Amino acid sequence: MAASDRRRQSQAIVVALIFIGFLFIDQAVKIWVKTHMAVHDSIHVTDWFYITFIENNGMAFGMELFDKLFLTGFRLLATTVVAVYISKLIRRGVSWGYLICMAFIMTGAAGNIIDCVFYGLVFNDATWPEVAHFVPFGEGYSTWFRGRVVDMFYFPLAEWTWPSWLPVIGGSHHTFFSYIFNVADACISCGVIALLLFCRRSLSREFSDAEA
């Protein structure tokens, strides 16, 4: 086997391991939280780290900007596009760093797609203080593509109250970092940040090739 073929094979295996491994971790954490905690329950780990169970219909970090069906369809399309793009990168022999970043982004997108597509079909609609459980397929709280995404990681790294003399925000309480997210969100964020920090040459090259 030629060196280029071995490299492509190794890259394909690494992408598959990242995808399967982190997708499993993402879903295992989500299912444990959903079947052991009621919505809005919180476990104090440290003063700056909580396991706080929430569900949302929107984008990463609990943001809700678009219709649920549109968002799920967009996620499916985006993940498919990234998967096809990754297969082309492997055939071209792209750098390891760039490929791994794209693999994490694809994995994160797929993790939240599973929630959207299937969770509404297999979980009951539990409200606090009830804990959710599995139900026969199709008898859940919603239909295809309308499941809610499970989030749980909360890192309130710092909290403060703005001085009362400040305009608009004066006297208001602020928490940094106030978003609640999951493993899939972390995969996407880490992949994008690593791309911008360490793979700028590869990104520039990709944009240049796309414009050519």
C-alpha positions as CSV (number, residue, x, y, z in Angstrom):
1,M,0.0,0.0,0.0
2,A,1.3,3.4,-1.0
3,A,2.1,6.0,1.7
4,S,-0.7,8.3,0.5
5,D,-3.2,5.4,0.7
6,R,-2.0,4.6,4.2
7,R,-2.4,8.2,5.2
8,R,-6.0,8.4,3.8
9,Q,-6.9,5.1,5.6
10,S,-5.5,6.4,8.9
11,Q,-7.3,9.7,8.6
12,A,-10.6,7.9,7.8
13,I,-10.1,5.7,10.9
14,V,-9.4,8.7,13.2
15,V,-12.5,10.6,11.9
16,A,-14.6,7.5,12.5
17,L,-13.2,7.1,16.0
18,I,-13.9,10.8,16.9
19,F,-17.4,10.5,15.5
20,I,-18.4,7.3,17.2
21,G,-16.6,8.0,20.5
22,F,-17.8,11.5,21.1
23,L,-21.3,10.8,19.8
24,F,-21.5,7.9,22.3
25,I,-20.3,10.2,25.1
26,D,-22.8,12.9,24.1
27,Q,-25.8,10.6,24.0
28,A,-24.8,8.6,27.1
29,V,-24.6,11.9,29.2
30,K,-27.9,13.2,27.8
31,I,-29.8,10.0,28.4
32,W,-28.4,9.7,32.0
33,V,-29.4,13.3,32.8
34,K,-32.8,12.9,31.2
35,T,-33.6,9.7,33.0
36,H,-32.2,10.6,36.4
37,M,-33.0,14.4,36.8
38,A,-36.1,16.4,36.4
39,V,-36.1,19.5,34.2
40,H,-34.4,22.4,36.0
41,D,-32.8,20.1,38.6
42,S,-29.2,21.1,39.4
43,I,-26.3,19.2,40.9
44,H,-23.6,21.3,42.6
45,V,-20.2,20.0,41.6
46,T,-18.2,23.1,42.5
47,D,-19.0,26.8,42.9
48,W,-18.2,27.2,39.2
49,F,-19.5,24.0,37.8
50,Y,-23.1,22.6,38.0
51,I,-25.0,19.8,36.2
52,T,-28.2,21.7,35.4
53,F,-30.8,19.9,33.3
54,I,-32.7,22.0,30.7
55,E,-34.2,21.3,27.3
56,N,-34.4,23.7,24.4
57,N,-35.8,23.8,20.9
58,G,-33.1,26.0,19.5
59,M,-29.5,26.4,18.6
60,A,-26.3,25.8,20.5
61,F,-26.2,27.0,24.1
62,G,-30.0,27.2,24.4
63,M,-30.5,30.0,21.9
64,E,-33.9,29.9,20.1
65,L,-33.8,31.8,16.8
66,F,-35.7,29.8,14.2
67,D,-38.6,27.4,13.8
68,K,-37.9,23.9,15.2
69,L,-38.6,22.1,11.9
70,F,-36.4,24.5,9.9
71,L,-33.6,24.2,12.4
72,T,-33.6,20.4,12.4
73,G,-33.7,20.4,8.6
74,F,-30.8,22.8,8.5
75,R,-28.8,20.7,10.9
76,L,-29.3,17.6,8.8
77,L,-28.3,19.4,5.6
78,A,-25.3,21.0,7.3
79,T,-24.1,17.7,8.8
80,T,-24.5,16.0,5.4
81,V,-22.5,18.7,3.7
82,V,-19.7,18.6,6.3
83,A,-19.6,14.7,6.0
84,V,-19.2,14.9,2.2
85,Y,-16.6,17.7,2.6
86,I,-14.6,15.5,5.1
87,S,-14.6,12.6,2.6
88,K,-13.1,14.9,0.0
89,L,-10.5,16.2,2.4
90,I,-9.4,12.7,3.2
91,R,-9.0,11.9,-0.5
92,R,-7.0,15.1,-1.0
93,G,-4.7,14.3,1.9
94,V,-5.5,17.5,3.9
95,S,-3.5,18.3,7.2
96,W,-4.4,16.3,10.3
97,G,-5.3,19.4,12.4
98,Y,-7.8,20.7,9.9
99,L,-9.4,17.3,9.4
100,I,-9.8,16.7,13.1
101,C,-11.4,20.1,13.6
102,M,-14.0,19.3,10.9
103,A,-14.6,15.9,12.4
104,F,-15.5,17.5,15.8
105,I,-17.8,20.0,14.1
106,M,-19.6,17.2,12.3
107,T,-19.8,15.1,15.4
108,G,-21.3,17.9,17.4
109,A,-23.9,18.7,14.8
110,A,-24.9,15.0,14.6
111,G,-25.2,14.7,18.4
112,N,-27.9,17.4,18.6
113,I,-29.6,16.1,15.5
114,I,-30.3,12.8,17.3
115,D,-32.1,14.7,20.1
116,C,-34.2,16.6,17.5
117,V,-35.1,13.6,15.4
118,F,-35.7,10.9,18.0
119,Y,-36.1,12.1,21.5
120,G,-39.7,13.3,21.0
121,L,-40.5,9.7,19.8
122,V,-39.0,7.7,22.6
123,F,-39.4,9.8,25.8
124,N,-42.5,10.8,27.7
125,D,-43.3,14.5,28.3
126,A,-42.1,14.8,31.9
127,T,-42.6,18.0,33.9
128,W,-41.0,18.9,37.2
129,P,-40.6,17.0,39.6
130,E,-41.2,14.0,37.3
131,V,-38.2,12.3,35.8
132,A,-38.5,11.2,32.1
133,H,-38.5,7.6,31.0
134,F,-38.5,5.7,27.7
135,V,-41.8,4.9,26.1
136,P,-42.7,2.6,23.1
137,F,-41.4,4.1,19.9
138,G,-43.7,6.7,18.5
139,E,-45.6,7.3,21.8
140,G,-43.4,10.1,23.1
141,Y,-44.0,13.8,23.7
142,S,-43.6,14.9,20.0
143,T,-43.2,13.8,16.4
144,W,-40.3,13.2,14.1
145,F,-37.8,16.2,13.9
146,R,-39.4,18.0,16.9
147,G,-37.6,16.6,19.8
148,R,-36.0,18.9,22.4
149,V,-32.2,19.1,22.8
150,V,-30.9,18.2,26.3
151,D,-28.3,20.5,27.9
152,M,-26.6,20.1,31.2
153,F,-23.2,21.8,31.7
154,Y,-23.3,25.1,33.5
155,F,-20.1,27.0,34.3
156,P,-20.9,30.3,36.2
157,L,-17.2,31.2,36.3
158,A,-17.8,34.7,37.8
159,E,-20.8,36.8,39.1
160,W,-21.0,40.4,39.8
161,T,-23.4,43.4,40.1
162,W,-22.8,46.4,37.9
163,P,-22.4,49.7,39.7
164,S,-25.7,51.6,40.0
165,W,-24.3,54.7,38.3
166,L,-23.8,52.9,35.0
167,P,-26.5,53.7,32.4
168,V,-28.8,50.9,31.2
169,I,-27.0,48.0,33.0
170,G,-26.5,49.8,36.4
171,G,-27.6,47.6,39.3
172,S,-28.1,44.5,37.2
173,H,-26.6,41.2,38.1
174,H,-24.3,39.5,35.6
175,T,-23.0,35.9,35.3
176,F,-20.0,34.9,33.2
177,F,-20.4,32.2,31.6
178,S,-24.2,31.8,31.8
179,Y,-24.9,29.5,28.9
180,I,-25.9,25.8,29.6
181,F,-24.6,23.4,26.9
182,N,-23.9,19.8,26.2
183,V,-21.0,17.6,24.8
184,A,-22.2,18.2,21.2
185,D,-22.1,22.0,21.6
186,A,-18.6,21.7,23.1
187,C,-17.5,19.6,20.1
188,I,-18.7,22.3,17.7
189,S,-17.3,25.2,19.7
190,C,-13.9,23.6,20.2
191,G,-13.7,22.6,16.5
192,V,-14.5,26.1,15.3
193,I,-12.2,27.8,17.8
194,A,-9.3,25.4,17.0
195,L,-9.9,26.1,13.3
196,L,-9.6,29.9,13.8
197,L,-6.6,29.7,16.1
198,F,-4.5,26.9,14.6
199,C,-5.7,26.2,11.0
200,R,-5.8,29.7,9.4
201,R,-3.5,28.6,6.6
202,S,-5.7,25.7,5.8
203,L,-8.8,27.8,5.9
204,S,-7.3,30.4,3.6
205,R,-6.3,27.7,1.2
206,E,-9.8,26.2,1.2
207,F,-11.4,29.6,0.6
208,S,-8.9,30.3,-2.2
209,D,-9.7,26.9,-3.8
210,A,-13.4,27.6,-3.5
211,E,-13.1,30.9,-5.3
212,A,-10.8,29.6,-8.1
